Amino acid sequence: QVQLAESGGGSVQTGGSLRLSCAASGFHYPTNCVGWFRQAPGKEREGVASIYTGGATTYYADSVKGRFTISQVNAGRTVYLQMDNLKPEDTAMYYCAAEAAFYGGTCSKALSSGMDTWGKGTLVTVSS
């Protein structure tokens, strides 16, 4: 059973940085997509970034390109989301998610369709 645990959320001012971590365990397949999603109060869930653990190919939502960086260590068992130049509109609950994948394109599509397994989330608050 795949399990995901997020950490690293907190409160920062506009322009600040945070690094979120996702600790993953129980992968059944050798390659997976691991992604970060967020949901602000009253808004729909948004795919933020994803990574294909087989080749470290990365995908980003337009709203975070150039500001956020997703990375992995140990074949995706830890996935980071480095968030720089944070804006108030980045305020949300951030969730780590994962699913098995056999090619990188799956991880691009999964940003909009979601993934199979989800963590409980970590809250990011950006004040102006």
C-alpha positions in Angstrom: 0.0 0.0 0.0 1.4 3.3 -1.1 1.6 5.9 1.7 2.5 9.6 1.4 3.3 12.1 4.1 3.8 15.8 3.4 5.8 18.2 5.5 7.2 21.7 5.3 4.2 23.9 5.1 4.0 27.2 7.0 3.4 30.9 6.8 5.6 33.3 4.9 5.4 36.8 3.5 5.1 37.6 -0.2 8.4 36.9 -2.0 9.4 34.3 0.5 10.3 30.7 0.0 9.3 27.3 1.4 10.3 23.7 0.6 7.7 21.0 0.9 8.7 17.4 1.3 6.8 14.2 0.4 7.9 11.0 1.9 6.6 8.0 -0.1 6.6 4.3 0.8 5.1 1.1 -0.5 5.5 1.7 -4.3 4.5 -1.4 -6.1 6.0 -0.5 -9.5 9.6 0.6 -10.3 8.4 3.9 -11.9 5.8 6.3 -10.8 4.4 9.8 -11.1 4.6 11.9 -7.9 3.0 15.2 -7.9 1.9 18.2 -5.9 -1.6 19.6 -6.0 -3.2 22.4 -4.1 -6.6 23.5 -3.1 -7.6 26.9 -1.7 -10.8 27.5 0.1 -13.7 27.8 -2.3 -11.6 26.9 -5.3 -11.1 23.7 -7.3 -8.0 21.5 -6.9 -5.1 22.5 -9.1 -2.2 20.4 -10.2 1.0 22.3 -9.4 3.9 20.1 -10.5 4.7 16.4 -11.2 7.7 14.3 -11.8 8.2 11.0 -13.5 10.5 9.0 -11.3 11.8 6.9 -14.1 13.6 9.8 -15.8 13.0 12.8 -13.6 11.0 14.5 -16.3 9.1 17.4 -14.7 5.8 19.2 -15.5 4.4 22.4 -14.1 1.3 24.4 -14.1 1.7 27.8 -15.9 0.9 29.6 -12.7 4.1 28.3 -11.0 6.5 28.0 -13.8 9.8 29.7 -13.0 9.0 29.9 -9.3 8.5 26.3 -8.2 10.8 23.4 -8.7 10.0 19.7 -8.2 12.7 17.2 -7.5 13.2 13.7 -6.3 15.7 11.5 -4.5 15.9 7.8 -4.1 13.6 7.0 -7.1 10.8 9.2 -5.8 10.7 8.0 -2.2 11.3 11.7 -1.3 9.9 14.4 -3.5 10.5 18.1 -2.9 8.6 21.1 -4.0 10.8 24.2 -3.7 8.6 27.3 -3.8 10.2 30.6 -4.4 8.8 34.1 -4.9 5.6 33.1 -3.2 2.5 35.1 -3.8 -0.7 35.4 -1.7 -2.5 33.4 -4.4 -0.3 30.5 -3.6 -2.0 30.1 -0.3 -3.6 26.7 -0.2 -3.5 23.2 1.3 -0.9 21.4 -0.7 -1.2 17.6 -1.3 1.3 15.1 -2.5 -0.1 12.4 -4.8 1.3 9.4 -6.6 0.4 6.7 -9.1 2.2 4.1 -11.1 3.5 5.3 -14.5 5.5 3.7 -17.3 6.3 6.8 -19.3 6.6 10.5 -18.5 3.5 11.7 -20.4 1.3 10.1 -17.8 2.6 12.6 -15.3 1.7 15.5 -17.5 -1.9 14.3 -17.9 -2.1 13.5 -14.2 -1.8 17.2 -13.3 -5.3 17.7 -14.6 -6.8 14.3 -13.9 -5.4 13.6 -10.5 -3.6 10.5 -9.1 -4.5 7.3 -7.3 -3.0 7.9 -3.9 -3.0 11.1 -1.8 -1.4 12.4 1.4 -3.2 14.4 4.0 -1.8 17.7 3.0 0.2 20.6 4.4 -0.9 24.2 4.7 0.9 27.0 3.0 -0.1 30.6 3.8 1.4 33.6 2.1 0.7 37.0 3.5 1.0 40.3 1.7 
